[in-house]
Amino acid sequence: MQTNEEVFPQVLAALKPFVPDGMEISLETDLTVDLPLESLNVLEVLLTLEDNFDISIPINILSDIRTVEDLVQQIQKLIADEC
């Protein structure tokens, strides 16, 4: 299973185009409150992450993802399930 230290930088890179200038992203960053993500942006981020990790992210888990840490943990689970 990949660690936070392996997954977090790639999640950060996928979110970077949508982060306001000067804003620092941490594991506690709230994706719905702190980032100005619109529906299309969310899909772009998910597609990038699916390509980077060679996984499929089911849309139904999105309701369980609130913070960057939630996203990292879900990706870790999906990677483990793929193995």
PyMOL commands that set and color helices and strands:
alter all, ss='L'
color gray80, all
select helices_A, chain A and resi 4-18+39-53+59-64+68-82
alter helices_A, ss='H'
color red, helices_A
deselect
rebuild
show_as cartoon
